[in-house]
Amino acid sequence: MLDLLKKYRIELHQIPEIALKEFKTNNYIKNVLKDYKCKIFEIYKTSVLAYFDLGFDETLAFRADMDALKICENTNLSFASNITGYMHACGHDGHMSILLGLAKYVNDNTEQIRKNVLLIFQPAEETIGGAQGIIKTNILKKLKVTEIYGLHLWPNLEKGKIFSKPNYMMSQANEINIKIIGKSVHIANYQKGVDSLYIGCLLVNKLYKMIEECVTEENKILKFGIFKSGKVLNVISDNTLIKGSLRTYDHNDFRKIVENIVEIKKILEFDYKCEIKINFKSAYPALRNDYDLFAKVKKIIDLHELKTPVMQSEDFAFYGKTVKSLYMFVGLGNQTNLHKNDFDFDMDVLMDGLNAFIKIING
């Protein structure tokens, strides 16, 4: 089986495709599944769902993400990406390989499995949150899914070990877009203008100080990666654009931080006679594992509990809003971080991920 998993990973790694354009990946998956005793659903864009109807009233679902990233690969692997500028730099090729291995296992062992099995190959995890597209089709309800499981290959955790955490495991992600409107004048007459760049600097400093002093039990992050202002070096800028991300675990924490941001905004508008527009765009909710599911799986597999949640986010969180869910990490050891152009992993860990899923099915 390990050789088969490696084959899948090597071949999938060479055909990376970005969100909702996973056409070659879609065909590859269907070609593997075509001889298995499952029904194939293509209900949302490039997704592929394999349903093994074993005649039971409940269904276990397992999900793998399909999309790659716009990254130029620099691994020197013999099976490096064949598509220039695109790369499986987040382990999704490994996730799909594990699920294809699980499809073979289920197909070959239907007599000993006591629930139906749904395998979800989901597009667009990295961008628009393809999980929502799957959920909106109502397929989970139609096929009587009672539990859903997912995993992610994860650097800097002990290689081959499976990790998870009850309750919050990954953060809620929210984009923040700020526009500051001032008044433009020549710098020689700066007193007559409203310096949006200066106000932007004040705002970022105040927000960073606020988040550091914010008293919450869980971690939180507020950082800005884009700051654009002005067009001419000797003219006061009347327009400043700032973009960043706010990440928390608890939605109540998010709400309190937003209230603080709005209060700081009002003070600066009053003090500097400017206009500040702030837009919060929700990306993914916090990923929250079901307590009972975590406890049950911990009895089935050697599940190591994470000490703290991570600040990355995942659209698998949407599934947990609909059905009991559990997300897990497969440790890769000391490995290059995700989303890097030299990301790679020891393919032996694919078997560890597959074995965890098999034990859950048989548990």
N, C-alpha and C positions, 0 to 999 in steps of 0.2 A: 504493500500500500504506500509506503514512503516513497518508493521510486515513482509511483503514479502521481503522488502529490507534487513531487519535484518536477515531473514532466509538465503538469498543468501550470505550475508557477513559471517555469522557464518560457513556455509558449505564450502565456498571458502577459508576461513581462515585456515581450517584444512588440505587443500591439496596444500600447497605452492610448486611451481616448478620454477626452474631457466630458464634462457633464452633458447628458442627453444626446451625445454623439457616439455612444458606445456600441456602434453597429457591428464592428468586427468581433468585439467581446460578446455581444448578444449571440451572434452566429456560432461562436466557439462553444459557448455554454450549451446552446441547443443541440449542437452536434454531439457533445458528450452525453447529454441526457436522452437522446432520441431512442435508444434501445432499452431504456429503463421503464419499469411499470409505473409510470407517473403521468399525470395530466399536466400539460404545459399551459400556463396562462401568461399572456403578454398584455397586461391590463393598463400599464402606465408607461408611455414612452418606450425606452429601450430595456425596460425591466424584463426579467424572466423569472417566473415562479413555477416551481415543480411541486406538485401535490400528490403525495402517496396516500390514497384513500384505502385504509386498512379496515374500514367498517366500524370504527369506534365513534363515540359521541364527542370526543375531545381531540384537539389537534395541537401538537407542539410545533412552533415555528422557529426557524433559525435564519438569520439574516447575514448576508455579506454585501459590502459595497463594491461597486464596479468601476468607478471613475478614477482617472489619473490626474496629473497636474501639468501645468505649463512650465516645465522645468527641463533644461538641457542636461541630459544624463552625463555623468562623469565618473563612472564606476569601473571602466575597462573590463566589464564582464563579457564573456564570449556570447552571451545572449542579451546584450544591451538593447535598448529600445530601437526599433526599426523606423520610428516616426520622429523625425527631427523636431526638437523643441518640446517633446512630451515625454513623461516618465512616470512610472509607478514608483513614486517616492514616499508613499504613505502606507505601503504594505497591503493595499487592496488586492493585488495579484495573489498574495498569500491567503487572504481571507476567502477569495473565490475558490482557490485550490482546496482549502479545507472543506468548503461546502460541497464541492464536486466530489470529494472523497466521501463525505457523509451521504451523498446521493447513492453512491455505489454500495455503501454499507447497508443503507435502508433497503435498497433494491434486493440485495442478496440475503437479507435476514428478516423478511417481512413476517415470518411465522412466529418470531419471538418478541416482536414489538407490539406493545399494547395500547398505542395511541396512533392516530393519523399523524403524518409529518408533512409540514410545508416548508420548503426551502425558498427563501426570498433573495434573489440577486437584484440588488437595488441600485439604480443610477443616481448620480448627482448628489452624493453626500457632501462633497467639498464646497458646493456653491449654494444651490437653492433649497437644499433639504429635501431630497427625493423621497424620504420616508413619508412626508405629508401626502405626496401624490399616491403612494401605495395605500395609505390609510383611507383616503377619501373615496377610493373605489369600493369600500366596505367589504373587501375580500376577507379580512380577518374575521369579521362577524359571520359572513356566509359560510366559511369553512370551519367555524366553531373553534377558533384559536383561543386557548385559555392561557398559554404562556409563550413568551418569545425570548429568544436568547441571541446574543451577539458577542463578538470578541474583536480585539484589536491587538496586533503585534505591537509591543511596547518596549522601546529602548531603556536601558539602565535599570531594569528589573531582572532578578535572577533568571538566567536562561532556562527555558523549558518549564518554569513554574507558572501556575495560573493564579492571577490576583483579581480581587474584586473588593467591594465594600458595600455594606447595607446603607440604605438611605442615599444621601448625596454622594456621587462619585465624580461627576464632571460638571463644569460650571455652565450657568446661563450666559449667553453671549448677546450683547446689545451694541449696535453701532451708534455713535454720537456724531452728529453733523452740526457744526456751529457756524453761523454767519454773523459777522459784526459789521454793521453799517455806520460809518462815521462821516466826516466831511473833509474833502480834499482841498488843500491849499499848498502853495509853495512853502518850503521849510523856513524861508526867511520870515514868513508870516504865520508860523505854526500856532501862535496863540489864537488865531481866528478859525483854526480847523478842529476837527475831532479825529484824533489819531487812532484808527482802528487797530493798527499793528501793536501799538503800545498797550491798548486795552486788551488785546488778545494775549499778550505776554502776562499781563496782570491776571487775566482769567485762568490761564493754564496753571500759573503758580498757586493761585488760591484754591483751585480744584485739587491739585496734587496735595496741598497741605490739608485740605478737608478730608480726603480719602485716607490720609495717614492717621488723622485724629479720629476718624469715624469709629465708634465703639460698636463692634459686632463680634459675635463668637466665631463666625466663619471668615475665611480669607476673602478678599475682594481686590480687584484690579481696576484702575482707571488710568489709561495711558493714551496719548495721542501720537499718531504716526505721520500726520499731514498737517502742515501749517503753511498757508500761502497768503501773501499779502502784497499789495502795491504793484505798480508798473514802471515807475520812474524813480531813480535814486534820490532826487532832490525834491520830491513832492510827497506830502503827507498822504498816507494810504487811507482811502475811504472805504475799503472793502477787505475784510480778512476772512479766510476760510480755514477752519480747524476740524479735523476728523480723527476720531479715535474709537476706543472700545471700552465698554464697562462690563466687567465680569463679576458675578456673584453666584452663590449657591441658593440662597433663600430669596424668594421674591419679595418678602417684606423688607429685607436689606436693600434690595434694588429700589423699592419704592421710597425708602427713607433717604437714600443717596440722591435720587432724582429730586426730592423735595429740597435738599441742601443745594443742589446745583441751581435750581430755579431761584432760590433765595439769593445766592451769590450773583446771579444774572441780574436780578432786579436792583441790587445795590449798585452794581457797576453802571447800569443804564441811568440810574438817578444821578450818580456822582459825575459821570462823563458825558451826559446828554447824547448818548448813542442809542442804537437799536441792536439788540442781540437776539437772534433767532436760533433756537435749539430744537433739533429734531432727534428723537430717539427711535431707532429702528430695531425691532426685535429680530434676532436671528434664530438661535436655538434655545429652547428652555433648558434648565438644569437637568442633567441626567440623574434620575433617582431610582435606585434599585429597590425592588420590593423586599421587605424584611423577611417575609415567610419564604419567598423563593430563594433568597440568599441562604437562609438557615437550612432549607431542604437540600440545596446543592452542596453545601459545605459537608453534609453527611455522605454525599455520593462521591465527590472527588476531593483531592487534596487542594483545597481552595485557601489561598493565603490572603489575609485581610490587609488591605492598604491602611496605613496609619492615617493618612489625610486624603481628601479629594484632590484632583488635579484641576488646573485652571483652563485646560483645553476644553472644547465643547464638541458635541456630537449630535447629529440629527437622529440617532437611535433613541434619543430622549423622547421624541414624539410618540414612539410606540408605547412607551410607558404611560402615556396619557389615556391609552385605549385598553390595554391588557397588561396583566402582570408581566414584568420584564426583568431581565438580569443581563448586565453587560460585564465582560471580563477582559483582562489584559493577559496576553501571553508574553512572558519576559523574554527579551532578546539578549540580555547581558549588556556588557559595555559596548554599545553600538552607536553609530552616527545617528543623530536625531532625525525625526521625521521631517519631511519636506526639504531635505537637503539633496543636492545633486549627486552625492556619493552614497546615498542610503542603500544598504543591502543587509541581508541577514542570513544566518545559518539555517538552511532549509529543514534541518532536522526538527526544528520547533513546530513545523507544520503538523507533525504527528502528535505532538502534545496537545495542540488545539483540537485536532480531530478526536483524539481519545476522550477529551473532556466532553465534547458533544455526544459521543457514543454512550458514555456512562450516564449522561443526563437522560438520553432516550430510554435507556434500559433501567433507569432508577425508579 
